[in-house]
């Protein structure tokens, strides 16, 4: 079986030559050597010179699989190896599972089949997430709009196994100033944020299904982003974009389609939860913007847009640092200040909340704060340091 957007024609050998690999490729090539064309494609790939590194730890993975399935048994090395061999059911190790080629790095990796891979990869989630719940979560689709803050949220969802299908939207490319908060390397500078995020997620789980929207969410793409075919609809939307029109437009569509929306504001641990799935008549942004629509936002000047944004984020509840920054942006500051620690905290809050919503745990709409400066106050931290 082959899954890829890299193969553009019928000539496998030609399509696998390194110079033919698109610079913006983001989907891995999955090869099943038990399929008729799998062995031939792998051979062509190896002969093409595109493979820079072969990583085959299938024996280790099989032994981990045995331990996950038989946690109460103490198996010595020989018994463990024998049990791992049984798992292959007579299939030679080389042909067992899936060979995954990542064209952007040139790595070829040998992995367990999808079901076994996910069982082992998420085994340490148990029983904070049961296997039944994990399977249910993998059947859900999550949309993420805005992939600076949203990058960490998408990656954390992928790591935790919250969602098996994703739609990612952003029009921007990675810049050097993004590296204070976005997990990437200097070799990724200039890469589209959608491409970067999809690559990172596929490197965690190559069996995911990911669609990217390179132009972000626009009037032309917003309907498609939410799903136009029955069975393709989003189950949760994570909104982390800077464009004010998009913030309104995606909420309007989410409310129409009864899709819950989560937003991490990256200041004082602010998490917004809008349960449009349960409250289809709920006002956007908890009523803070009145009857303002996405169309209204189009006609606003910069001052009006800033005033609206401050209403959305509750200007009187911003942190002192953010409050001070508002009047300095465009003069002594280039943009909104954001820290990696705040982004990572927000990703955890969003992922945890998305998981509970998708599993049917009651999570009411509201605005929640996990303000670490308030929870771990300076005087309390001093006491803890003295006690240690």
MARNUDO-388052 format. One line per 8 residues: number of its first residue (from 1); their letters; for each residue x, y, z of C-alpha. Coordinates in pm, 1 decimal. Example, Ala and Ser with C-alpha at 12.3 -4.5 7.8 and 13.67 -1.06 7.14 Angstrom:
1	AS	1230.0,-450.0,780.0 | 1367.0,-106.0,714.0
This chain:
1	XXXXXXXX	0.0,0.0,0.0 | 131.5,345.6,-89.3 | 6.6,675.1,54.8 | 172.7,992.5,-68.1 | 133.6,1321.0,-250.5 | 499.4,1291.5,-354.0 | 441.1,1039.0,-635.0 | 319.8,1245.9,-927.5
9	XXXXXXXX	338.3,997.1,-1217.8 | 351.6,625.4,-1295.2 | 727.0,600.2,-1317.0 | 814.0,517.0,-956.9 | 1188.4,522.1,-1010.7 | 1180.7,864.5,-1175.0 | 943.7,1008.4,-915.4 | 1172.3,903.0,-631.4
17	XXXXXXXX	1484.5,1076.4,-760.3 | 1581.6,1337.6,-497.6 | 1566.0,1628.8,-741.8 | 1200.6,1545.5,-807.0 | 1100.4,1569.2,-440.9 | 906.0,1893.8,-383.4 | 1070.1,2130.1,-136.3 | 732.5,2174.0,36.3
25	XXXXXXXX	653.6,1800.8,65.7 | 482.0,1726.1,394.7 | 335.9,1376.2,362.4 | 541.3,1061.3,421.0 | 543.8,768.0,183.6 | 406.5,452.1,349.9 | 516.3,117.6,204.7 | 369.1,-222.6,284.8
33	XXXXXXXX	606.5,-487.8,152.6 | 327.6,-745.7,161.6 | 155.2,-552.8,-117.6 | 245.9,-625.3,-479.2 | 411.1,-291.1,-551.4 | 564.4,-239.1,-206.9 | 891.8,-425.2,-262.3 | 948.2,-271.9,-606.1
41	XXXXXXXX	887.0,79.4,-477.0 | 1122.3,29.7,-183.6 | 1392.6,-99.7,-415.4 | 1348.4,198.2,-647.8 | 1363.3,433.6,-351.3 | 1685.5,280.7,-218.7 | 1844.7,291.5,-564.0 | 1743.3,652.7,-622.7
49	XXXXXXXX	1988.4,793.6,-368.9 | 1709.5,980.9,-191.1 | 1744.9,781.6,130.6 | 1997.4,944.2,363.4 | 1930.8,731.4,671.2 | 1770.8,391.1,735.4 | 1627.1,344.6,1084.4 | 1511.9,-10.0,1154.8
57	XXXXXXXX	1428.9,-83.5,1520.4 | 1139.6,-318.0,1451.0 | 1271.4,-581.7,1695.0 | 1261.3,-331.1,1981.3 | 910.0,-224.5,1884.3 | 788.9,-586.3,1873.5 | 929.3,-650.2,2219.5 | 756.8,-336.5,2348.5
65	XXXXXXXX	435.2,-462.7,2191.8 | 468.9,-790.8,2381.3 | 522.0,-606.8,2710.2 | 219.3,-384.8,2644.8 | -3.0,-685.2,2575.3 | 138.0,-901.9,2855.6 | 226.6,-656.9,3135.1 | 181.9,-913.1,3413.7
73	XXXXXXXX	440.7,-1156.8,3278.7 | 811.7,-1153.1,3354.5 | 977.8,-1261.8,3031.1 | 1351.1,-1318.4,3001.2 | 1538.8,-1223.2,2685.8 | 1481.7,-1552.4,2508.9 | 1110.2,-1570.0,2594.9 | 1062.5,-1209.5,2493.4
81	XXXXXXXX	1231.8,-1266.6,2157.7 | 1019.5,-1575.9,2096.9 | 700.6,-1387.1,2180.0 | 804.3,-1106.1,1944.7 | 855.8,-1360.4,1666.7 | 506.6,-1496.5,1728.7 | 367.2,-1149.4,1677.6 | 491.1,-1155.4,1318.7
89	XXXXXXXX	276.5,-1463.9,1245.0 | 532.8,-1608.1,1003.3 | 599.3,-1282.6,816.9 | 974.2,-1210.6,775.7 | 1080.8,-917.7,997.0 | 1187.8,-710.5,698.3 | 839.5,-734.3,546.6 | 646.4,-692.8,869.3
97	XXXXXXXX	475.5,-361.3,938.4 | 536.1,-43.7,739.7 | 839.0,127.1,592.7 | 795.3,503.5,612.8 | 997.4,743.8,402.1 | 1011.3,1109.9,503.5 | 1115.2,1295.3,186.8 | 1200.6,1622.6,363.2
105	XXXXXXXX	1467.2,1454.2,578.5 | 1554.0,1153.9,362.7 | 1488.8,914.9,653.7 | 1348.2,567.8,595.9 | 1194.7,420.3,912.2 | 1059.6,70.6,980.7 | 751.3,73.2,1204.6 | 482.2,-153.3,1344.3
113	XXXXXXXX	150.0,-170.3,1156.1 | -89.5,113.6,1239.2 | -297.2,-57.9,1507.6 | 0.9,-207.2,1689.4 | 202.3,114.1,1647.9 | -68.2,318.9,1815.5 | -123.5,64.1,2089.5 | 243.0,84.8,2189.6
121	XXXXXXXX	283.8,458.2,2129.5 | -10.2,546.9,2355.6 | 33.6,266.4,2608.6 | 162.3,503.2,2876.7 | -157.5,706.4,2844.3 | -341.7,422.8,3019.9 | -557.4,453.8,3216.4 | -575.3,828.7,3216.1
129	XXXXXXXX	-705.7,747.3,2871.0 | -839.5,393.7,2831.4 | -779.3,195.8,2512.4 | -1148.0,226.8,2423.2 | -1131.1,604.0,2470.3 | -806.1,623.9,2273.5 | -965.3,444.3,1981.9 | -1263.3,679.4,1994.1
137	XXXXXXXX	-1035.7,984.4,1995.4 | -848.3,862.4,1687.4 | -1177.5,870.8,1499.3 | -1221.0,1245.9,1549.1 | -1118.9,1540.4,1331.0 | -964.7,1860.3,1469.3 | -915.3,2191.2,1290.5 | -636.0,2430.2,1390.9
145	XXXXXXXX	-630.0,2787.0,1258.7 | -308.1,2979.1,1324.5 | 12.0,2779.1,1359.1 | 238.4,2982.6,1581.1 | 49.4,2926.5,1904.9 | -152.5,2657.7,1725.6 | 159.2,2458.9,1634.9 | 210.4,2352.4,1995.5
153	XXXXXXXX	-158.6,2271.8,2037.4 | -160.6,2054.6,1723.8 | 158.7,1873.4,1825.2 | 32.9,1809.0,2178.6 | -293.4,1668.4,2041.4 | -92.8,1441.8,1810.5 | 135.1,1325.0,2092.7 | -157.0,1247.7,2321.7
161	XXXXXXXX	-356.5,1076.8,2047.8 | -636.9,1333.6,2062.6 | -762.8,1321.6,1704.5 | -664.9,1103.2,1411.4 | -746.0,1357.3,1138.4 | -643.7,1722.8,1128.5 | -691.1,2031.9,916.5 | -421.1,2296.0,955.9
169	XXXXXXXX	-451.7,2654.1,828.8 | -198.9,2937.6,817.0 | -73.5,3167.1,540.5 | 264.0,3248.1,699.2 | 615.2,3106.2,685.6 | 849.0,3043.6,976.7 | 1059.6,3346.4,1066.5 | 1351.6,3379.3,1304.9
177	XXXXXXXX	1140.8,3567.9,1560.5 | 902.8,3267.6,1577.1 | 1176.9,3054.2,1729.7 | 1127.5,3204.8,2076.2 | 803.9,3004.0,2107.1 | 763.8,2760.7,1817.3 | 937.4,2420.7,1827.1 | 1150.8,2421.4,1514.0
185	XXXXXXXX	1513.0,2457.8,1406.3 | 1705.3,2720.0,1217.1 | 1705.8,2486.6,916.6 | 1325.4,2533.4,903.2 | 1338.4,2910.2,844.5 | 1121.6,3003.6,548.1 | 916.0,2683.3,558.8 | 539.3,2729.7,544.8
193	XXXXXXXX	394.7,2692.1,893.4 | 133.2,2445.8,769.0 | 402.1,2230.9,608.1 | 624.7,2249.2,915.3 | 344.5,2147.6,1152.8 | 226.9,1861.6,931.1 | 582.6,1727.0,904.6 | 627.1,1738.8,1281.3
201	XXXXXXXX	297.5,1560.4,1340.2 | 371.1,1290.3,1082.2 | 706.6,1228.8,1249.9 | 512.1,1151.2,1567.9 | 251.3,936.4,1392.0 | 281.8,868.0,1017.9 | -65.2,709.4,1015.5 | -240.3,1041.9,1079.5
209	XXXXXXXX	-455.5,1207.7,813.8 | -360.6,1574.5,768.7 | -491.6,1836.1,525.9 | -322.9,2174.7,499.9 | -457.8,2515.0,395.2 | -154.8,2712.1,284.1 | -343.4,3040.0,236.5 | -502.3,3019.6,578.3
217	XXXXXXXX	-878.2,3044.0,624.6 | -1023.3,3280.0,363.2 | -1369.1,3355.3,228.0 | -1293.2,3105.5,-49.8 | -1172.8,2822.6,176.1 | -1360.4,2859.3,505.0 | -1653.5,2633.9,408.7 | -1422.5,2361.3,279.0
225	XXXXXXXX	-1210.7,2386.4,593.8 | -1511.1,2297.1,806.8 | -1607.5,2009.7,575.1 | -1856.7,2011.7,288.8 | -1906.6,1634.2,253.7 | -2105.8,1434.9,510.8 | -1862.0,1264.3,743.9 | -1586.4,1519.6,680.2
233	XXXXXXXX	-1698.2,1776.7,938.0 | -1472.5,1900.8,1215.5 | -1539.2,1779.3,1568.8 | -1343.4,2056.1,1745.6 | -1191.6,2383.8,1626.9 | -879.1,2532.0,1786.1 | -854.1,2899.7,1690.6 | -515.3,3068.8,1739.0
241	XXXXXXXX	-492.8,3315.3,1450.5 | -406.1,3686.0,1451.6 | -643.9,3791.4,1172.0 | -952.2,3947.7,1329.2 | -1181.5,3865.1,1035.9 | -1084.0,3498.3,1057.0 | -1154.4,3490.3,1431.9 | -1512.9,3597.6,1363.8
249	XXXXXXXX	-1563.8,3397.8,1043.2 | -1461.0,3063.0,1192.5 | -1681.7,3116.3,1496.7 | -1978.6,3202.2,1279.8 | -1930.3,2878.7,1082.9 | -1865.2,2679.3,1399.9 | -2187.2,2806.8,1555.3 | -2385.1,2730.2,1239.1
257	XXXXXXXX	-2244.3,2377.0,1236.3 | -2256.6,2326.6,1614.5 | -1880.6,2276.6,1658.1 | -1706.7,2367.3,1988.1 | -1427.9,2627.8,1970.1 | -1120.7,2648.7,2193.8 | -877.9,2942.0,2210.1 | -565.3,2993.4,2417.4
265	XXXXXXXX	-497.5,3366.4,2446.9 | -135.9,3316.3,2567.3 | -165.3,3565.8,2853.5 | -227.2,3467.5,3216.0 | -310.7,3114.6,3102.8 | -639.3,3225.5,2947.4 | -845.2,2947.4,2786.2 | -1169.4,3025.7,2605.0
273	XXXXXXXX	-1432.0,2750.8,2563.3 | -1734.7,2813.3,2339.4 | -1968.1,2513.8,2330.0 | -2160.7,2592.7,2013.9 | -2234.0,2219.5,1992.8 | -2448.1,2251.5,2305.0 | -2552.9,2617.4,2268.8 | -2615.2,2692.6,1899.3
281	XXXXXXXX	-2753.2,3039.1,1982.6 | -2459.8,3140.5,2200.7 | -2313.6,3488.3,2133.7 | -1960.5,3497.6,1994.2 | -1681.2,3560.6,2244.2 | -1926.0,3520.4,2534.6 | -2118.8,3827.8,2425.8 | -1822.9,4066.2,2451.2
289	XXXXXXXX	-1855.9,4186.2,2089.8 | -2231.9,4236.4,2075.7 | -2377.2,4172.3,1730.3 | -2050.2,4241.2,1544.5 | -2000.1,4009.7,1245.9 | -1705.2,3906.9,1032.1 | -1839.7,4132.7,758.9 | -1842.6,4427.9,1000.3
297	XXXXXXXX	-1478.1,4364.7,1086.7 | -1381.1,4404.0,721.1 | -1481.8,4770.9,730.5 | -1300.1,4862.8,1054.4 | -994.1,5084.6,1065.3 | -690.3,4994.8,1278.2 | -810.9,5182.1,1588.3 | -1155.9,5021.0,1576.6
305	XXXXXXXX	-1004.3,4676.4,1526.5 | -772.7,4721.7,1824.8 | -1061.3,4835.5,2044.2 | -1261.4,4527.7,1941.4 | -967.6,4297.7,2009.2 | -921.5,4444.3,2355.9 | -1286.7,4375.8,2429.3 | -1241.5,4017.0,2317.6
313	XXXXXXXX	-946.2,3954.8,2550.9 | -1081.2,4157.1,2848.5 | -831.2,4443.7,2852.7 | -880.7,4504.8,3224.4 | -771.9,4147.3,3302.4 | -454.0,4138.6,3092.6 | -121.4,4083.3,3266.8 | 75.1,4399.2,3358.1
321	XXXXXXXX	335.7,4317.3,3093.0 | 72.8,4278.8,2819.9 | -111.9,4591.8,2931.7 | 211.9,4788.4,2911.3 | 288.7,4643.4,2568.0 | -39.8,4751.6,2406.2 | 57.9,5116.7,2373.3 | 411.4,5036.6,2259.4
329	XXXXXXXX	337.9,4799.7,1970.1 | 450.1,4962.4,1648.3 | 668.9,5208.7,1835.6 | 913.9,5030.6,2066.6 | 776.2,4678.1,2017.6 | 738.1,4501.6,1683.6 | 438.3,4289.5,1791.7 | 259.3,4121.8,2082.7
337	XXXXXXXX	496.7,3967.2,2338.6 | 465.7,3589.2,2370.6 | 673.5,3334.8,2563.5 | 740.0,2966.6,2497.5 | 628.6,2874.6,2849.6 | 292.1,3041.9,2792.7 | 251.4,2871.3,2456.3 | 327.6,2528.6,2601.8
345	XXXXXXXX	87.4,2587.2,2890.3 | -181.3,2687.9,2643.2 | -120.5,2376.6,2433.7 | -169.3,2161.0,2743.1 | -490.8,2342.6,2837.4 | -632.2,2315.7,2484.6 | -542.8,1947.4,2443.7 | -678.9,1845.0,2782.4
353	XXXXXXXX	-1004.0,2032.8,2721.3 | -1043.1,1902.0,2365.3 | -994.9,1546.4,2489.8 | -1263.1,1581.4,2754.5 | -1509.7,1741.7,2515.0 | -1455.2,1468.7,2254.8 | -1507.9,1199.1,2517.9 | -1833.8,1354.3,2633.9
361	XXXXXXXX	-1709.1,1482.5,2969.1 | -1911.8,1790.4,3079.0 | -1709.0,2104.3,2999.0 | -1916.6,2423.6,3011.4 | -1857.3,2730.1,2799.0 | -1657.1,2996.2,2971.2 | -1333.7,3184.2,3016.9 | -1079.9,3007.5,3238.2
369	XXXXXXXX	-745.5,3121.9,3378.3 | -446.7,2909.1,3477.0 | -233.9,3207.0,3575.1 | 94.7,3065.1,3702.6 | 205.5,3397.6,3851.4 | -108.9,3394.1,4066.1 | -99.7,3021.0,4140.9 | 272.6,3024.3,4226.0
377	XXXXXXXX	302.5,3364.7,4390.1 | 643.7,3523.3,4444.1 | 624.6,3508.7,4824.4 | 512.3,3144.9,4811.5 | 796.6,3058.2,4574.3 | 1041.2,3223.5,4816.2 | 910.1,3011.2,5100.9 | 943.8,2696.8,4894.0
385	XXXX	1301.1,2787.4,4807.2 | 1382.7,2850.9,5173.8 | 1227.5,2520.6,5277.3 | 1435.7,2325.4,5030.8
